[in-house]
Amino acid sequence: MRFIHRVWLSIIKQPIKSLLLFLLFFILGNVIVAGFSIQQATNSVKTDMMNLWGQRLP
């Protein structure tokens, strides 16, 4: 319980620092999720193109 109390006091005493850290982690998380999403979309398009070209080849 003391740890949570110290965390709360730190957040109250340094609101700008806490906000900046929160924004940093939020932005990094979104960038990582966007990277995984782009990778999945690229793999999906690659598979679709391979299937499309495979059907047209003799």
ABEGO torsion letter per residue (X at the ends): XAAAAAAAAAAAABAAAAAAAAAAAAAAAAAAAAAAAAAAAAAAAAAAAAAAAAAABX
